[in-house]
Amino acid sequence: MDTCPENACRFLLLHEGSKALDARVGLIRGATRQIKLQTYIWKEDGAGRLIARELIRAADRGVQVQVLLDDFNTSNELPLFRALNAHPFINIHLFNPIPKVWRQGVLRWLHLIWEMRRLNRRMHNKALLVDNERGIIGGRNLGDEYFDLDAKFNFLDLDLLCFGPVVAELSTSFDLYWHHEYAKPIKRWFRARRKRLYRRRLERLRREEGEYIPASGLAELQAAAVAAPAEVVCDTPSNFLNRAAILPPKEVARRLQQLLAGVRKSLTVESAYLILREQEISQLDQLQQGGIAVKLLTNSLATNDVLANHAGFRNTRRALLAKGIAVHELAVSGGRPKMGLHGKALVIDHHTLFLGSYNLNERSALLNSELALIIHHPGLAHQVEEVIENLIAASWQPEFAKDGDMEWRRRDDDRVWKNEPEAGLRARMVSRLLSWWSMSRYF
């Protein structure tokens, strides 16, 4: 059932990092009652501190701010989050946290091993929701590399700016996690004797110099948004209570399978981490055998930020190529900073767009919680297809050589690579070794 039938909701694609940051700052500055922020990673760098300052200023206006963070990546930033939580109008929860006594050094890793079944399942949802009227969902975490601000490495990513009743539905999904038993107030990790230090840090954040001036105002972005019917798809946090060793696919994965079963003309996929199960590979094979154009774009070893993910992809890649399904791997662009793929989107029949936090891999399907939007609009679908096509045009395409080994080619280059292009020997060796360990696909 559509959350937004007919013209009730409006959407704008955010594929440029700078515009995605402008939209977030605009949303926070325009908040009058409530802000809900849900994310997997929040780094204390330029972009991360900017968002923190904007939230403090919104809270100073009396806006109620709720921040829900997956706990796995918070260790280095806990002082920042404690400082924010010292504001009377900012409330921070950690989801699926490591107990306080186990958080430091070797004890942390021992506890991760001891509680692997629970702690290997993470809240991967990403949303910024304001006044139940405006919001952003997509693939971006909070950090310089997600907004084209890092000098060494940035991510190519996709978000959707949303207006209308769809935001209230996203807010409901946020509340499910906020009130779940695995969401713990960060004050449990406070040290009472340091409360004064947290307040001082909060004051320093509030007074930091430098005013961010967005190149694109929120009113300008909203004017460019298009009306479209849409559906919110969200995994429920109750999945975290299932301690079974082998889990069934969750809500987002099941809904995506339903969409794929209805493909009639074309399927275009961008997934930063592409690690498919056997039934998904068979499904893509059936689509292609039926004359449906299938295009897959993912990271190469040279652009992948997680070697274990590429190790899982190696096995998927061979299985896809064996069935004659083409795979495109993001090529290293010239100059600096280096770019990696982080977007998660599918376009079906040039009309239906699936976009959110969901990677086409086994971690998203079986372990993490995810959040996505399904939008029926040929214009938006075309915009995403165009972004993906431009990346494919300059990508590497792996294929089997006559001797059965892999080789890579590129449309705008006459060279043939016999090893993973632009990747060092160490990365190639580690990726190969991890690919022999089937569990690497879950990391």
C-alpha positions in Angstrom: 0.0 0.0 0.0 1.3 3.5 -0.9 2.1 5.7 2.0 1.8 8.7 -0.3 -0.9 8.2 -2.9 -1.2 10.5 -6.0 0.4 13.9 -5.3 0.5 13.9 -1.5 4.3 13.8 -1.2 7.2 15.4 -3.0 10.8 14.2 -3.4 14.2 15.5 -4.6 17.2 13.3 -5.4 20.4 14.4 -3.6 23.4 12.8 -5.4 25.9 15.6 -4.9 27.5 15.7 -1.5 27.5 19.4 -1.1 23.8 19.6 -1.8 23.0 16.8 0.6 24.8 18.7 3.3 22.9 21.9 2.4 19.6 20.1 2.7 20.4 18.7 6.1 21.5 22.2 7.4 18.3 23.7 5.9 16.1 21.1 7.5 17.6 21.7 11.0 17.5 25.4 10.7 13.9 25.3 9.6 12.8 23.1 12.5 10.2 24.5 14.9 9.1 21.6 17.1 11.0 18.4 16.7 14.1 16.8 15.1 14.6 13.0 14.9 18.0 11.9 13.7 18.8 8.2 13.1 22.2 7.1 11.8 24.8 4.3 11.7 28.0 6.5 11.8 28.5 10.0 13.0 32.2 11.2 12.9 33.5 14.2 14.8 35.1 16.0 11.8 34.1 19.1 10.0 30.7 17.9 8.7 30.0 16.0 12.0 30.7 19.1 14.1 28.6 21.3 11.8 25.6 19.0 12.3 26.2 19.1 16.0 26.3 22.9 16.2 23.2 23.2 14.1 21.4 20.7 16.4 22.5 22.7 19.5 21.2 26.0 18.0 17.9 24.3 17.1 17.7 23.0 20.7 18.4 26.5 22.0 15.3 27.6 20.1 13.3 25.1 22.1 13.2 22.3 19.4 13.1 18.8 20.9 16.0 16.8 19.4 16.2 13.0 19.5 19.3 11.2 18.2 19.4 7.5 17.8 22.9 6.0 17.0 24.0 2.5 16.3 26.6 1.9 19.0 29.2 -0.1 17.1 31.1 3.0 15.8 30.5 5.4 18.7 33.6 4.7 20.8 35.8 7.6 19.5 32.9 10.1 19.4 31.3 9.4 22.8 32.6 12.7 24.3 30.8 14.6 21.6 27.6 12.7 22.1 27.8 13.1 25.9 28.3 16.9 25.4 25.2 17.1 23.1 23.2 15.1 25.6 24.0 17.6 28.3 21.6 20.0 26.6 18.2 19.8 28.2 16.5 19.6 24.8 18.8 17.0 23.2 18.3 13.3 24.1 20.6 10.6 22.7 20.0 6.9 22.7 22.5 4.1 21.6 21.1 1.1 19.9 22.3 -2.4 20.6 25.1 -1.1 22.8 28.1 -2.8 24.3 27.9 -2.7 28.1 29.9 0.0 29.8 32.3 -2.4 31.5 33.3 -4.1 28.2 33.8 -1.0 26.1 37.6 -0.4 26.3 40.6 -2.1 24.6 40.9 -5.8 24.6 37.8 -6.3 26.7 35.7 -4.8 23.8 37.0 -7.4 21.3 36.5 -10.2 23.8 32.9 -9.1 24.3 32.3 -8.8 20.6 33.4 -12.4 20.2 31.4 -13.6 23.2 28.2 -11.9 22.0 28.8 -12.1 18.2 25.3 -13.3 17.5 23.8 -10.1 19.0 26.4 -7.5 18.3 26.9 -8.6 14.6 23.4 -7.3 14.0 23.4 -3.5 13.6 20.9 -0.7 13.1 21.9 0.6 9.6 18.8 2.9 9.1 19.6 6.5 8.2 17.0 9.3 8.5 16.8 13.0 9.4 13.1 14.0 10.2 11.9 17.4 11.0 8.4 18.4 12.4 6.9 15.3 10.8 6.8 17.3 7.6 10.2 17.3 6.0 13.1 14.7 6.0 16.0 12.9 4.3 16.6 9.2 4.0 19.2 7.4 2.0 22.7 6.0 2.2 24.7 8.8 3.8 26.2 8.7 7.3 27.5 11.9 8.9 31.1 12.6 8.2 33.3 14.6 5.7 33.6 11.8 3.2 29.8 11.6 2.7 29.6 15.3 1.7 32.7 15.7 -0.6 34.7 17.4 2.1 37.5 14.9 2.7 40.9 15.6 1.1 41.8 11.9 0.6 38.6 9.9 0.1 35.0 10.6 -0.6 31.9 8.5 -1.2 29.5 8.7 -4.1 26.1 8.4 -2.5 22.3 8.9 -2.9 19.7 10.5 -0.7 16.1 11.6 -1.0 14.7 14.9 0.3 11.1 14.2 1.3 8.0 16.4 2.0 4.6 15.4 3.1 2.9 12.5 4.9 5.7 10.1 4.1 7.8 11.9 6.7 5.2 11.0 9.4 5.4 7.4 8.4 9.2 7.5 8.6 8.8 9.1 12.0 6.7 6.2 13.1 9.5 3.8 12.1 12.0 5.9 14.1 9.8 5.6 17.2 9.8 1.8 16.9 13.5 1.9 17.4 13.6 4.7 19.9 11.3 2.9 22.3 12.7 -0.6 21.8 14.5 -2.4 24.6 17.8 -2.3 22.7 17.8 1.5 22.7 19.6 2.7 25.8 19.9 6.4 27.0 23.5 7.5 26.6 23.4 8.9 30.2 24.2 5.3 31.2 27.7 5.9 29.9 28.1 9.2 31.7 30.6 9.6 34.4 28.9 11.7 37.1 32.1 13.5 38.1 32.5 14.7 34.5 29.1 16.3 34.0 30.7 19.8 34.3 33.2 18.9 31.6 30.4 17.8 29.3 28.6 21.1 29.8 31.8 23.0 29.1 32.3 21.1 25.9 28.7 21.8 24.9 29.3 25.5 25.4 32.5 25.3 23.3 30.5 23.7 20.5 27.9 26.3 20.7 30.4 29.1 20.4 32.6 27.6 17.6 33.4 30.2 15.0 32.5 29.9 11.4 29.0 30.2 9.8 28.0 27.7 7.2 26.3 29.3 4.2 24.4 26.7 2.1 24.8 27.2 -1.7 21.2 25.9 -2.0 18.5 27.0 0.4 15.7 24.7 1.6 13.0 26.7 -0.2 15.0 26.3 -3.5 15.4 22.6 -3.0 11.7 22.1 -2.1 10.7 24.0 -5.2 12.6 21.5 -7.3 11.0 18.4 -5.7 8.4 16.4 -7.7 5.2 14.8 -6.5 5.0 11.0 -6.6 3.3 8.1 -4.9 5.6 6.3 -2.5 5.9 3.5 0.1 8.0 3.3 3.2 9.7 0.0 3.8 11.3 -0.6 7.2 12.7 -3.5 9.1 11.2 -3.8 12.6 13.6 -3.8 15.6 12.0 -7.0 16.9 14.3 -8.8 14.5 17.1 -8.1 17.0 15.4 -10.4 19.5 15.7 -13.4 17.2 18.9 -15.2 18.3 18.7 -18.0 15.6 22.0 -18.7 13.9 20.4 -18.6 10.5 17.8 -15.8 10.1 15.2 -15.5 7.3 15.2 -12.4 5.1 13.7 -9.4 6.9 10.9 -7.0 5.8 12.9 -4.8 3.4 14.6 -7.8 1.7 11.2 -9.5 1.3 9.6 -6.4 -0.3 12.6 -6.0 -2.6 12.1 -9.7 -3.8 8.5 -8.9 -4.6 9.6 -5.9 -6.7 12.2 -8.0 -8.6 9.6 -10.6 -9.3 7.6 -7.9 -11.1 10.4 -6.6 -13.4 9.2 -6.6 -17.1 11.6 -4.4 -19.0 14.8 -3.4 -17.2 16.7 -3.5 -13.9 19.5 -1.0 -13.1 21.3 -1.5 -9.7 23.8 0.5 -7.8 25.0 -1.2 -4.6 28.2 -0.3 -2.9 28.5 -3.9 -1.5 27.1 -6.6 -3.9 27.1 -10.0 -2.3 24.1 -12.0 -3.5 22.6 -15.2 -2.3 22.1 -18.1 -4.8 18.3 -17.5 -5.2 19.1 -13.8 -6.1 21.6 -14.8 -8.7 19.1 -17.3 -10.1 16.5 -14.5 -10.2 18.8 -12.2 -12.1 19.6 -15.0 -14.5 15.9 -15.6 -15.1 15.4 -11.9 -15.8 18.2 -11.8 -18.3 17.1 -15.0 -20.0 13.7 -13.4 -20.4 15.2 -10.6 -22.4 15.2 -8.0 -19.6 18.2 -5.7 -19.5 20.1 -6.1 -16.2 22.9 -3.6 -15.2 24.8 -4.0 -12.0 27.3 -1.4 -10.6 29.4 -1.9 -7.5 32.8 -1.1 -6.1 36.0 -2.4 -7.5 38.7 -3.6 -5.1 40.5 -0.3 -5.6 37.5 1.8 -4.5 36.0 -0.5 -1.9 36.5 0.8 1.7 36.0 -2.7 3.3 38.2 -5.6 2.0 35.9 -8.2 3.6 33.0 -6.9 1.5 35.0 -7.2 -1.7 36.0 -10.7 -0.6 32.3 -11.7 -0.5 31.7 -10.0 -3.9 34.5 -12.1 -5.6 32.3 -15.2 -5.3 29.2 -13.3 -6.4 31.1 -11.9 -9.4 32.2 -15.3 -10.7 28.7 -16.7 -10.3 27.2 -13.8 -12.2 29.7 -13.9 -15.0 29.3 -17.7 -15.3 25.6 -17.0 -16.2 26.5 -14.2 -18.6 25.3 -11.3 -16.4 27.5 -8.2 -16.8 29.0 -6.6 -13.7 30.5 -3.1 -13.7 33.0 -2.0 -11.1 33.7 1.6 -10.2 37.0 2.7 -11.6 39.5 5.0 -9.9 39.1 8.5 -11.2 42.2 10.6 -11.8 43.4 13.1 -9.2 42.5 13.5 -5.6 40.4 12.9 -3.6 39.8 9.3 -4.4 36.1 8.3 -4.8 34.3 5.2 -3.6 30.7 4.0 -4.2 28.3 4.1 -1.2 24.9 4.5 -2.9 22.1 1.9 -2.6 19.4 2.1 -5.3 17.5 0.1 -7.9 15.5 1.3 -10.8 12.8 -1.0 -12.3 11.3 -0.7 -15.7 12.5 3.0 -15.9 9.6 3.9 -13.6 10.0 2.5 -10.0 12.8 3.6 -7.7 14.0 1.7 -4.6 16.4 3.8 -2.5 17.6 3.8 1.1 20.2 2.2 3.3 19.8 -1.3 1.9 22.9 -2.9 0.1 22.3 -5.9 -2.1 24.2 -8.2 0.3 23.6 -10.8 2.9 24.3 -8.5 5.8 21.5 -6.1 4.8 19.1 -9.0 4.0 19.8 -11.1 7.1 21.6 -9.1 9.8 21.3 -5.4 9.8 18.1 -3.4 10.1 17.4 -1.2 7.0 15.1 1.5 5.7 14.0 2.3 2.2 11.5 4.2 0.0 9.8 2.8 -3.1 8.8 5.7 -5.4 6.8 5.4 -8.6 7.9 8.3 -10.9 9.6 8.0 -14.3 11.4 11.3 -13.8 13.1 10.4 -10.6 13.8 6.9 -11.9 15.5 8.5 -14.9 17.6 10.8 -12.8 19.0 7.8 -10.8 19.5 5.8 -14.0 21.5 8.7 -15.5 23.7 8.9 -12.4 24.4 5.2 -12.6 24.9 5.1 -16.4 27.5 7.9 -16.1 29.5 5.9 -13.6 29.1 2.7 -15.7 30.5 4.5 -18.7 33.8 5.0 -17.0 33.8 1.7 -15.0 35.8 -1.5 -15.3 34.0 -4.5 -16.6 35.3 -7.9 -15.5 35.0 -10.9 -17.7 36.5 -14.4 -18.2 39.5 -14.6 -20.4 40.0 -17.6 -22.8 42.1 -19.4 -20.2 39.4 -19.0 -17.5 41.1 -16.4 -15.5 39.6 -12.9 -14.9 40.4 -9.8 -16.9 39.1 -6.3 -16.8 38.4 -3.8 -19.6 37.1 -0.2 -19.8 35.2 1.4 -22.5 37.5 4.5 -22.8 40.7 2.5 -22.5 42.4 0.0 -24.7 44.3 -1.7 -21.9 43.4 -5.1 -20.5 44.0 -5.7 -16.8 44.9 -9.3 -15.7 44.7 -8.4 -12.0 42.2 -6.3 -10.0 42.9 -2.8 -11.5 44.7 -0.2 -9.5 44.8 -2.4 -6.4 48.0 -3.3 -4.5 49.3 -6.8 -4.0 48.4 -6.8 -0.3 44.8 -5.8 -1.0 44.5 -8.5 -3.6 46.0 -11.2 -1.4 43.8 -10.3 1.6 40.7 -10.2 -0.5 41.5 -13.6 -2.0 42.1 -15.2 1.4 38.9 -13.8 2.9 36.9 -15.0 0.0 37.8 -18.6 1.0 36.1 -18.0 4.4 32.4 -17.9 3.6 31.6 -15.9 6.7 33.5 -12.9 5.3 30.3 -12.0 3.4 28.7 -11.1 6.8 31.3 -8.5 7.8 
